[in-house]
Amino acid sequence: MRIDFTGLEELQRELVRRLDSDSILEPTLNKAAEHLKEKLEENVYNFGFKKRSGKSKESMVIDSKIVDNSLAVGLSNQNNDAFYLYFHEIGTSKMPARPWFRPTFEREMNRIIEIMKNELSMRMRL
């Protein structure tokens, strides 16, 4: 018995075309990163921090370049508010930890995955 597979090269070319990273990967990661950034901004004051200037909320940033197929969402180190948020997250010898970044990420992880799945399906036309 002999089985012939035809069209595998065409299938491979079509998959490579659909997986073009410039038109799929970057927008997908950006959409998921925007969602996480929005949730971090919403939650920064929900974990016991006092809202004084609002600068902590403004410290959330999305890295501008994709490295190793990942995009970083975090705190800008350009102002003192972001610097101090780090200590709230992990605590110090004189201050207990009041994590807000990790709990927000863990709570939103399934939604981020769903956003990425939907975006990939739409962009790959699946």
Backbone as CSV, one residue per row, in Angstrom:
resi,resn,N_x,N_y,N_z,CA_x,CA_y,CA_z,C_x,C_y,C_z
1,MET,0.852,-1.176,0.000,0.000,0.000,0.000,0.893,1.233,0.000
2,ARG,0.541,2.197,-0.797,1.324,3.424,-0.916,0.407,4.617,-0.741
3,ILE,0.876,5.586,0.084,0.108,6.807,0.299,0.940,7.974,-0.199
4,ASP,0.372,8.783,-1.065,1.058,9.963,-1.582,0.440,11.207,-0.962
5,PHE,1.302,12.066,-0.482,0.864,13.355,0.050,1.247,14.415,-0.962
6,THR,0.264,15.130,-1.434,0.554,16.218,-2.350,0.107,17.521,-1.713
7,GLY,0.785,18.572,-2.062,0.395,19.885,-1.573,1.044,20.284,-0.267
8,LEU,1.967,19.470,0.261,2.609,19.818,1.529,3.459,21.088,1.402
9,GLU,4.109,21.253,0.267,4.907,22.462,0.076,4.009,23.701,0.048
10,GLU,2.868,23.565,-0.611,1.920,24.681,-0.657,1.392,25.001,0.742
11,LEU,1.087,23.963,1.507,0.621,24.152,2.871,1.679,24.855,3.709
12,GLN,2.920,24.437,3.560,4.007,25.058,4.320,4.164,26.528,3.947
13,ARG,4.098,26.845,2.662,4.206,28.244,2.222,3.058,29.079,2.781
14,GLU,1.846,28.514,2.779,0.684,29.237,3.293,0.816,29.485,4.795
15,LEU,1.287,28.499,5.541,1.490,28.683,6.981,2.543,29.748,7.264
16,VAL,3.623,29.737,6.532,4.666,30.754,6.712,4.108,32.130,6.389
17,ARG,3.303,32.218,5.327,2.704,33.500,4.970,1.767,33.986,6.078
18,ARG,0.967,33.089,6.614,0.027,33.482,7.670,0.723,33.799,8.985
19,LEU,1.881,33.270,9.192,2.603,33.502,10.443,3.634,34.616,10.327
20,ASP,3.460,35.478,9.364,4.365,36.613,9.200,4.377,37.428,10.493
21,SER,5.520,37.467,11.146,5.588,38.062,12.490,5.319,39.566,12.492
22,ASP,5.643,40.250,11.419,5.401,41.695,11.411,3.914,42.025,11.460
23,SER,3.110,41.236,10.792,1.685,41.554,10.732,0.851,40.803,11.761
24,ILE,1.452,39.851,12.467,0.680,39.056,13.423,1.215,39.175,14.842
25,LEU,2.481,38.913,15.020,3.045,38.845,16.365,2.988,40.182,17.094
26,GLU,3.469,41.222,16.458,3.517,42.524,17.126,2.137,43.046,17.531
27,PRO,1.151,43.059,16.632,-0.170,43.544,17.056,-0.813,42.665,18.137
28,THR,-0.563,41.362,18.075,-1.123,40.454,19.068,-0.534,40.733,20.442
29,LEU,0.779,40.828,20.506,1.430,41.119,21.784,1.046,42.500,22.301
30,ASN,0.960,43.469,21.414,0.585,44.820,21.841,-0.821,44.867,22.422
31,LYS,-1.748,44.143,21.814,-3.124,44.154,22.321,-3.186,43.528,23.716
32,ALA,-2.492,42.418,23.914,-2.465,41.773,25.228,-1.750,42.657,26.250
33,ALA,-0.662,43.300,25.828,0.085,44.184,26.729,-0.754,45.397,27.127
34,GLU,-1.512,45.940,26.195,-2.386,47.079,26.509,-3.426,46.694,27.561
35,HIS,-3.966,45.503,27.427,-4.952,45.037,28.410,-4.313,44.958,29.800
36,LEU,-3.132,44.344,29.881,-2.464,44.226,31.179,-2.125,45.605,31.738
37,LYS,-1.650,46.489,30.896,-1.308,47.843,31.345,-2.541,48.551,31.916
38,GLU,-3.670,48.429,31.227,-4.910,49.052,31.713,-5.307,48.493,33.075
39,LYS,-5.205,47.180,33.238,-5.570,46.560,34.511,-4.599,46.969,35.618
40,LEU,-3.327,47.080,35.309,-2.352,47.529,36.306,-2.659,48.961,36.737
41,GLU,-2.992,49.811,35.759,-3.334,51.199,36.088,-4.585,51.270,36.949
42,GLU,-5.561,50.408,36.660,-6.788,50.389,37.462,-6.525,49.921,38.887
43,ASN,-5.617,48.966,39.044,-5.439,48.304,40.333,-4.326,48.867,41.203
44,VAL,-3.534,49.781,40.702,-2.390,50.246,41.488,-2.827,50.862,42.821
45,TYR,-3.996,51.450,42.874,-4.466,52.065,44.123,-5.455,51.177,44.890
46,ASN,-5.719,49.978,44.396,-6.667,49.087,45.068,-6.015,48.176,46.101
47,PHE,-4.737,48.310,46.320,-4.034,47.419,47.239,-3.454,48.177,48.425
48,GLY,-4.110,49.233,48.843,-3.707,49.936,50.051,-2.835,51.154,49.833
49,PHE,-2.558,51.520,48.606,-1.762,52.716,48.350,-2.663,53.937,48.388
50,LYS,-2.098,55.032,48.791,-2.849,56.287,48.799,-2.590,57.015,47.486
51,LYS,-3.663,57.522,46.912,-3.528,58.279,45.672,-3.251,59.721,46.040
52,ARG,-2.038,60.129,45.821,-1.674,61.513,46.113,-1.530,62.314,44.826
53,SER,-0.579,61.924,44.013,-0.335,62.684,42.786,-0.868,61.979,41.546
54,GLY,-1.112,60.671,41.627,-1.545,59.917,40.454,-0.396,59.467,39.583
55,LYS,0.830,59.767,39.994,1.986,59.421,39.171,2.274,57.926,39.146
56,SER,1.869,57.224,40.182,2.085,55.768,40.174,1.350,55.133,39.012
57,LYS,0.131,55.577,38.788,-0.662,55.064,37.678,0.012,55.378,36.341
58,GLU,0.632,56.537,36.252,1.283,56.955,35.008,2.616,56.259,34.780
59,SER,3.087,55.486,35.749,4.382,54.822,35.638,4.341,53.551,34.810
60,MET,3.155,53.054,34.484,3.038,51.810,33.717,3.446,52.060,32.271
61,VAL,4.290,51.189,31.751,4.761,51.339,30.373,4.786,49.976,29.676
62,ILE,4.710,50.033,28.370,4.899,48.859,27.522,6.184,49.092,26.752
63,ASP,7.075,48.118,26.779,8.340,48.240,26.056,8.053,48.432,24.572
64,SER,8.873,49.204,23.922,8.607,49.544,22.527,9.113,48.501,21.537
65,LYS,9.902,47.531,21.981,10.389,46.540,21.033,10.197,45.123,21.555
66,ILE,9.963,44.227,20.619,9.762,42.823,20.923,11.127,42.137,20.920
67,VAL,11.408,41.408,21.997,12.668,40.675,22.111,12.321,39.226,22.430
68,ASP,12.869,38.299,21.653,12.605,36.867,21.843,11.109,36.564,21.878
69,ASN,10.376,37.175,20.965,8.924,36.973,20.844,8.170,37.313,22.114
70,SER,8.665,38.269,22.875,7.946,38.721,24.070,8.006,40.242,24.146
71,LEU,7.050,40.782,24.862,6.925,42.221,25.024,6.782,42.507,26.507
72,ALA,7.584,43.414,27.029,7.594,43.689,28.464,6.579,44.762,28.833
73,VAL,5.859,44.510,29.907,4.970,45.490,30.514,5.479,45.673,31.920
74,GLY,5.682,46.908,32.315,6.221,47.121,33.651,6.166,48.564,34.073
75,LEU,7.125,48.920,34.900,7.185,50.255,35.468,8.322,51.036,34.832
76,SER,8.062,52.280,34.548,9.102,53.156,34.034,10.047,53.493,35.172
77,ASN,11.318,53.445,34.908,12.271,53.815,35.958,12.675,55.278,35.841
78,GLN,11.856,56.055,35.165,12.181,57.459,34.936,11.676,58.378,36.034
79,ASN,10.937,57.841,36.993,10.486,58.710,38.082,10.519,57.952,39.403
80,ASN,10.494,58.658,40.484,10.599,58.046,41.805,9.405,57.193,42.162
81,ASP,8.235,57.515,41.637,7.047,56.745,41.969,7.191,55.292,41.540
82,ALA,7.709,55.058,40.349,7.933,53.691,39.893,8.983,53.007,40.757
83,PHE,9.980,53.735,41.147,11.036,53.200,42.002,10.438,52.696,43.311
84,TYR,9.569,53.453,43.909,8.984,53.071,45.191,7.924,51.986,45.054
85,LEU,7.259,51.891,43.915,6.280,50.822,43.718,6.943,49.446,43.808
86,TYR,8.177,49.372,43.377,8.926,48.122,43.485,9.022,47.686,44.945
87,PHE,9.290,48.619,45.837,9.413,48.277,47.256,8.057,47.905,47.867
88,HIS,6.993,48.487,47.377,5.669,48.081,47.839,5.391,46.631,47.422
89,GLU,5.825,46.278,46.233,5.592,44.923,45.725,6.334,43.870,46.544
90,ILE,7.600,44.112,46.842,8.397,43.076,47.508,8.604,43.318,48.996
91,GLY,8.347,44.538,49.462,8.549,44.870,50.865,10.004,45.244,51.158
92,THR,10.214,45.723,52.360,11.564,46.068,52.817,11.720,45.526,54.232
93,SER,12.853,45.794,54.834,13.056,45.328,56.208,12.132,46.055,57.185
94,LYS,11.632,47.221,56.804,10.765,48.004,57.696,9.334,48.138,57.202
95,MET,9.046,47.559,56.032,7.711,47.685,55.460,7.299,46.336,54.884
96,PRO,6.131,45.835,55.282,5.692,44.552,54.708,5.343,44.713,53.225
97,ALA,5.483,43.624,52.503,5.126,43.633,51.085,3.627,43.842,50.923
98,ARG,3.275,44.663,49.950,1.876,44.851,49.564,1.794,44.633,48.057
99,PRO,1.895,43.361,47.651,1.946,43.081,46.208,0.677,43.519,45.491
100,TRP,0.857,44.086,44.348,-0.260,44.509,43.508,-0.003,44.114,42.051
101,PHE,1.245,44.096,41.623,1.583,43.772,40.240,1.319,42.294,39.965
102,ARG,1.926,41.426,40.774,1.777,39.987,40.582,0.324,39.541,40.705
103,PRO,-0.422,39.960,41.744,-1.830,39.530,41.820,-2.661,39.990,40.622
104,THR,-2.377,41.187,40.138,-3.105,41.680,38.966,-2.783,40.821,37.756
105,PHE,-1.503,40.530,37.554,-1.097,39.686,36.420,-1.734,38.306,36.521
106,GLU,-1.663,37.696,37.697,-2.220,36.351,37.863,-3.724,36.329,37.640
107,ARG,-4.411,37.355,38.084,-5.857,37.440,37.895,-6.213,37.625,36.420
108,GLU,-5.381,38.339,35.686,-5.672,38.653,34.282,-5.040,37.675,33.296
109,MET,-4.267,36.718,33.770,-3.530,35.832,32.871,-4.441,35.100,31.883
110,ASN,-5.555,34.549,32.345,-6.454,33.842,31.436,-7.064,34.776,30.406
111,ARG,-7.391,35.985,30.818,-7.949,36.966,29.869,-6.897,37.368,28.832
112,ILE,-5.649,37.515,29.251,-4.568,37.856,28.322,-4.403,36.753,27.284
113,ILE,-4.430,35.503,27.735,-4.319,34.377,26.808,-5.491,34.376,25.834
114,GLU,-6.685,34.653,26.335,-7.869,34.701,25.475,-7.755,35.815,24.429
115,ILE,-7.277,36.967,24.846,-7.074,38.080,23.909,-6.097,37.674,22.821
116,MET,-5.008,37.030,23.214,-4.000,36.620,22.231,-4.555,35.552,21.288
117,LYS,-5.308,34.591,21.812,-5.908,33.565,20.953,-6.855,34.191,19.940
118,ASN,-7.703,35.087,20.402,-8.652,35.736,19.494,-7.943,36.566,18.438
119,GLU,-6.933,37.299,18.859,-6.188,38.142,17.922,-5.446,37.295,16.883
120,LEU,-4.824,36.207,17.328,-4.131,35.315,16.388,-5.110,34.685,15.411
121,SER,-6.249,34.232,15.908,-7.250,33.630,15.020,-7.724,34.625,13.975
122,MET,-7.974,35.854,14.415,-8.444,36.876,13.478,-7.367,37.200,12.450
123,ARG,-6.143,37.389,12.894,-5.073,37.790,11.975,-4.636,36.669,11.060
124,MET,-4.766,35.416,11.513,-4.382,34.282,10.669,-5.565,33.782,9.844
125,ARG,-6.737,34.406,10.056,-7.961,34.042,9.347,-8.296,32.575,9.543
126,LEU,-8.286,32.134,10.782,-8.625,30.726,11.091,-10.072,30.591,11.467
